Amino acid sequence: MTISYPLAMPASGVVAITLMQRDVIGSGTSPFTLSTQVQRHPGQAWEADITLRPMFRDDAEEWIAFLSSLDGRFGTFLLRDGISGRPRGTWAGTPLVDGAHASLANVLAIKGLTVGATVKKGDFLQLGSGVTSRLHKIRNNATADGAGKLSVDIWPSVREALAGDEAIVTTNAVGTFRLAANTRRWDIDRGSVFDGFQFSAVEAL
């Protein structure tokens, strides 16, 4: 059977996910005045560490097959944080991208909401699907106006240019990731318990 990416992670077994936000910022400090110059570059990306619980073989082999099928850093998979699948805001209506957006835009205009619908800082949203599923974090509260529109500041910035009218996923939003390394490892103890499952991932860009 041909493996098709991105893969879905097995349904159970994750006990902890550490999400990290990486920005590319250059800085330099004068050795004479100690004044600092800071330059923000466009690079932004999610990183993650995933830890699995100890498990017996039947469950462990599901994870081993998943990790094996990624072929190291070649394949991709879909990841969400597992806790924030349901947004804090109401998001009432059918949210769509409002108008064209250039890549690297960090303000997203949204339409199609019910008047008075709310968006809360910390909510996740997903743009795109499949190999271009993009996970974004909202950084401000907003309320839909009389036309059902609002704007939100997002991190990371928009990956691919948007033409407008793209669907926005607000529940169980995911992003496309790949393994951070080509090596996978686990332990098997004398009680036939598989343990030591931990792997790191980076956003697939």
C-alpha positions in Angstrom: 0.0 0.0 0.0 1.3 3.4 -0.9 1.8 5.7 2.1 0.0 9.1 1.7 1.2 12.1 3.6 0.4 13.8 5.9 -0.3 10.9 8.3 -2.7 11.1 11.2 -1.2 10.2 14.6 -2.6 7.2 16.5 -5.7 8.1 18.5 -4.3 7.5 22.0 -1.0 7.3 23.9 0.2 10.9 24.1 0.8 12.1 27.7 2.5 15.4 27.0 3.2 17.8 24.2 5.6 20.7 24.5 4.8 23.4 21.8 7.5 25.9 21.0 7.4 29.1 18.9 10.6 30.0 17.0 11.2 33.4 15.6 14.3 34.5 13.6 15.6 37.7 15.2 19.0 39.2 14.6 20.6 41.4 17.2 23.8 43.1 17.9 25.1 45.0 20.9 27.8 47.7 20.6 30.8 46.9 22.8 31.3 50.6 23.4 27.8 52.0 24.1 25.9 48.7 24.9 23.1 49.9 22.7 21.4 47.1 20.8 20.0 46.9 17.3 17.4 44.3 16.6 16.2 43.1 13.2 13.2 40.9 12.8 13.3 38.4 9.9 10.3 36.7 8.4 11.1 33.2 9.6 8.6 31.8 12.1 7.9 28.1 12.9 6.3 25.7 15.4 8.4 23.1 17.1 7.1 20.3 19.4 8.3 17.6 21.7 5.8 14.6 22.1 6.0 12.1 24.9 4.0 8.9 24.9 2.9 6.7 27.9 4.3 3.3 28.5 2.2 0.7 26.7 1.9 -3.0 25.8 2.7 -4.3 22.4 -0.7 -3.9 20.7 -0.8 -0.2 21.3 3.0 0.3 20.9 3.0 -1.3 17.4 0.5 1.4 16.2 3.1 4.1 17.2 6.0 2.1 15.8 4.3 1.7 12.5 3.4 5.5 12.5 7.0 6.5 13.2 8.4 4.0 10.7 6.0 5.2 8.0 7.4 8.7 8.3 10.8 7.5 6.9 12.7 9.9 9.1 12.3 13.5 8.1 10.8 12.6 4.7 7.2 12.2 5.6 4.8 14.6 7.3 2.0 14.2 9.9 -0.8 16.3 11.4 -0.4 17.6 14.9 -2.5 19.7 17.4 -1.9 20.4 21.1 -4.6 18.0 22.3 -6.0 20.4 24.9 -7.0 23.6 23.0 -9.1 21.8 20.3 -12.2 23.8 21.3 -11.8 27.6 21.0 -12.5 30.0 23.9 -14.4 32.4 21.6 -17.9 31.6 20.1 -16.8 31.7 16.5 -20.5 31.7 15.6 -21.2 31.6 11.9 -19.1 30.2 9.0 -15.7 31.9 9.1 -13.9 32.6 5.8 -10.9 34.5 4.8 -12.0 38.0 3.9 -10.2 39.2 0.7 -6.7 38.5 -0.6 -3.7 38.3 1.8 -0.1 38.2 0.8 2.2 35.6 2.3 3.9 36.8 5.5 0.8 38.8 6.5 0.3 38.7 10.3 -3.2 40.2 10.4 -6.0 38.0 9.1 -9.3 39.5 8.0 -12.3 37.2 8.6 -15.9 37.3 7.3 -18.9 35.1 7.6 -19.4 35.3 11.3 -22.6 36.0 13.2 -22.9 39.6 14.4 -21.3 39.7 17.9 -19.4 36.5 17.5 -16.3 36.5 19.6 -12.7 35.4 19.0 -10.4 35.1 22.0 -6.6 35.4 22.3 -5.1 32.0 22.5 -7.6 30.4 20.1 -6.0 28.3 17.4 -7.2 28.4 13.8 -6.2 26.3 10.7 -5.7 27.6 7.2 -5.3 25.1 4.4 -5.6 21.4 4.5 -3.5 18.2 3.8 0.2 18.9 3.3 -0.4 22.7 3.6 -2.4 22.6 6.9 -1.2 25.6 8.8 -1.7 26.1 12.5 -2.0 29.7 13.8 -2.4 31.2 17.2 -4.6 34.3 17.7 -3.0 37.2 19.7 -6.0 39.5 20.3 -9.6 39.4 21.3 -12.1 40.6 18.7 -15.9 40.8 18.1 -17.6 40.5 14.8 -19.1 43.8 13.6 -22.5 44.4 12.0 -21.3 42.8 8.7 -20.0 39.7 10.5 -16.4 40.7 10.0 -13.3 41.1 12.2 -9.5 41.1 12.1 -7.1 39.1 14.2 -3.3 39.2 14.7 -1.9 35.7 14.2 1.3 33.8 14.8 3.0 32.6 12.7 2.3 34.9 9.7 0.4 33.6 6.7 2.4 30.9 4.9 0.9 30.8 1.4 -0.8 33.8 -0.3 -4.6 33.7 0.2 -7.1 34.7 -2.6 -10.0 35.1 -0.2 -13.0 32.9 0.7 -10.8 30.1 2.1 -12.4 28.1 4.9 -11.0 28.6 8.4 -11.0 25.6 10.8 -11.5 26.7 14.4 -12.1 23.3 16.2 -9.4 20.7 16.4 -7.1 22.8 14.2 -4.0 21.0 13.1 -0.7 21.9 11.4 1.6 19.8 9.2 4.8 18.7 10.9 7.8 16.4 10.2 10.2 14.7 12.6 13.1 16.8 13.7 15.6 13.9 13.3 15.9 10.7 11.3 16.3 8.4 14.3 13.4 6.9 16.3 13.9 4.9 19.5 12.0 3.1 22.3 12.7 0.7 25.1 11.3 -2.7 25.9 11.5 -4.0 29.4 11.3 -7.5 30.8 7.6 -7.1 31.5 7.0 -6.6 27.7 6.2 -2.9 28.3 7.3 -0.5 25.6 8.5 2.7 27.0 10.8 5.7 26.2 8.7 6.9 23.3 9.6 10.5 22.8 10.1 12.4 19.6 10.6 16.0 18.4 8.9 17.6 15.4 9.2 20.8 13.4 6.6 22.5 11.2 6.8 21.3 7.6 7.4 24.4 5.5 
